[in-house]
Amino acid sequence: MLDPEKIHQQAAAERQRALSRQNKRKRVRSGKSFFPRSPESRSVFHRIYPFGPNFFLFILLPLILFVTGLVLWYIEKKRFQVLMPWLFALPALTIITWLYYSVREWIDYKHYKTWRNDLGFPVHGWDHLGESPKFPQWKYWDRNTIFRVQLKPNADQSTKKLVTDLLYLCTVQANKTFYEADQVQPGAAGDLRYHWQHSGEYEISGSANSSVMGKIYLSIDRHLRALHQTTGLIESVTLQFSKNMLEVQPVQVSD
């Protein structure tokens, strides 16, 4: 049976949520001015670099278990004496995990600050990463980003085939980062992103956000770097951004 009072209350609550979201957007828009950042800045690094612990698994869960153990031990000490070692081990595990990832982050960022200097080949277009306050972020996508490798004229067939396969593997990793999208942009139904694929000789293209840029970074820094150190046959790498930005929200299950 329809309850008018309940309907009115739900509608009022949804209107209040919508008003809160609108006010939040206004505060963000009227915030501090954005200044272009270096593509090797810590803020860009934290957006694209795929590192760090699962917060719930390594930090929150041990703390929850620790508190639960304390409560159970307090309720009945004799029964839960077996938990005593865990009451000390779980916080220690949390601290060790935090220290490990803090040190790892420091080492990785130290390398990232100068990663292009010793590649042996230039990376054109990377400097555009710090130009926008939105890109790269996980929910903002450059609709058509091009990743191209230029080989030297004397490159042999085995090197060409290896570069083709490395680029293919990069498309696989990039496409794995695509999350299920909600309606994209006002009035547009469906997902407007392009999945990654080969678009030319030694060239792949698709839509890119922070996660995709992390895959591209690792492909250049690890795979193409190692290939060039072995063969010396990479002339340059080029990244070309369309600057056609999409805000892609993930699908959310409504109450």
N, C-alpha and C positions, 0 to 999 in steps of 0.2 A: 504494500500500500504506500502511495506517495506521501511523504512527510514534508510539507511545505517549509516548516521551520528548519529542518535539516538541510534542505536544498539551499535556503537563504544563507545559512551558516557556511556551507561549503563554498558557495559562490563568493561570499565576502572574504573568506580565507584565500581563495585563488586570486581575487583582485588585489589583496594586500601583498601576496607574493609577487605578482606582476609589477606592482608599484615599487617594491623593494628592489627588484632586478633593474627596473628603469632608472631608479636613483643611483644604483651602483654603477651602471654604465655612464651616467652623467659625471659621477665623481672620477671615474677612470679617464674620461675624455678631457676633463678639466684639470688633470694632474700635471705633474712636472713635464716640461718640454723634453723631447727625446733628442739625444745627441748621438750621432753615429759612433759605433763601437768598432774596435779592431776585431777582425775575424778570428784572431787568436786570443781574444779576451776571455776571462774566466766565465763571463755570462754566456757567451756563445758556446764555450766548451761544455758547460753544464747542460746546455740545451741538447747538444748533438751527441755527446759521448755516452755510449751505452755501458755504463758501469754502475756499481753500487749494489748494496744488499737489498733483498726483499725486506722492506721495513717491518712488515708484520711477522714474517717468519723468524728473522734474526734478532729483532729488538722487542717488538711489542709482545709477541707470544711468550718469550722467556719471562718478561716482567709480569704478564698475567699469571703464568704458572707459579711464579715466585709468590705473588700476593695470595693466590689460591692456597698454596702450601702453608703460608703463615696462618691463614684463617683456619684451615683444617687442623693444624698443629695446636692452635690456641683452643679450639673446641675440645679436642681430646688428645692430649700430649702423648700418652703411651701408644695409642693406636697409630699415630702418624709420625713416630720417631724415625721411621724408615725414610721419610722425606727430608730429613735434616741435611744430608749432603747436597740435595738439589737446591735447598734454600740458599746455599752459598755458591753452588756451581752455576746456576742460571744467571745471576747478576754478573759473575765473572765472565761467562760466555758472552753476554751482551757487551761488556766493556771491551773484551778482546776483539769481537767482531767490529765494533765501532773504530777501534784503533787500527785494525787491519785495513779497512776501507778508507780511513782518513789518510794513512800513509800511501796507499795505492793511488788515491785521488791526487795527492801531492806529486807523486812520481809521474803519473800519466799527464798531468797538466804541465809539469816542467818540460816534458817532451813535446807536448802540443804547442807550446809557445814558439818553438823554433822548428817545427816539423818540416816546413817547406824548404828550409835553408840547405839541408843536405840530401834532398831527394835525388839530385843530379839532373832534374828536368823541371821546367816551370809549370805551375798550375794556374792557368789563366781563369779569371772569373771568381775565384774564391773570395776576393776582397769585397764582393757585394754582400756577403753574409751579414755584415754588421750594419748595413744601411737602413734596415727597417726595424721598428719596435715589435713587429708581429712575427717576422720570419727570420730565422727558423723557430717556430714553436710547434708543439705537437698538433694543435687543432687548426693551424694556419698552413695552407698548402699552396706552393707555387704550382700552377696548373700544368705547365709543361717545361720541365727542366731537362737540359741536354747534357750528357756526360760523354765526352769524346776523347779518344786517345789517338795521338798522332805519332806514327812510327817513322823511323828514319828510312830513307830510300833503300838501304842495303839490308833491311830486315828480311830474314829467311822465313820459309813457310811454317816451320815449327813455332817460331815466335809469334807469327800472325795468328796461328790456330790457338796458341795459348792465350793471347790477348782476347780473342773472340770468346773463349770458354770462361775466362775471368770476368768478362763483362756479362756473360749470361748468368753466371753465379751471382753477380751483383744484382741483376734484375730479380732473381729468385728471392734473395734476402730482402730487397726493397719491398717487393710485393707482400712479403710476410708481415710487414709493419702496417698494412692497410687495415684499419678497423672498420666495422660495420657502421655506415654513416646514416645519420638522420637526414631529414630534408635539408638540402643545401641551398642557401641563399633564399630570400623572400621570393615566393612565386615560382621557384624552380623545384621540380620534383625529381628525385633520384640522385645518384652520385655522379658529380661532374668531374671527378678525378680520372686521370689516365693511369692505367697500370703500366708498369715498366716493361719495355720490350726493345729489341734491336730496331733502330731506325735508320741505320746506315752502316757503312764499313767502319768497324771499331767505334761504334756510336750506339748509345742506348738513351732512351728518353722516357719520361713519365712525370707524374705529379710527385712533388717532394715536400716533406715537412721535416721537423727536427730529427725524427727517427730515420728517415731515408737518408738525410745528409750524414748521419752517423755511419750508415752502411757505406756510403760513398767515400767518406773520409778513411775508413778502415781499408777499403779496397785500394785506395791510392797509397796510403801510408805503409801497409803491410805487403800486399800482393804486387802492385806495380813497382814499388820500391825494390823489393827482392828481385823482380824480373830485370829491372834496369841494372842493378848491381851485378847481376850475372852476365847480361848480354850487352848492356849499354846501348840498346836500340830504341829507347823511347825518346822521341823528340820533345813532346809536350803533352799536357793534359788540359782540356778546356771544359769549364762549366758555364753553361749559358742559361740564364733564368728569364722566364717570360714576364715576370713581375705582374702576372694576372693572378691575384691572390684569392683563394677560397677559404672561407671559414667553415670547417667541417666538424659538426658536433657528432659525437657517437650516439647511437640509438640508446635511449633510456626507457626503461620499463616504468610506465606510470602506475600509480597506486590504484 
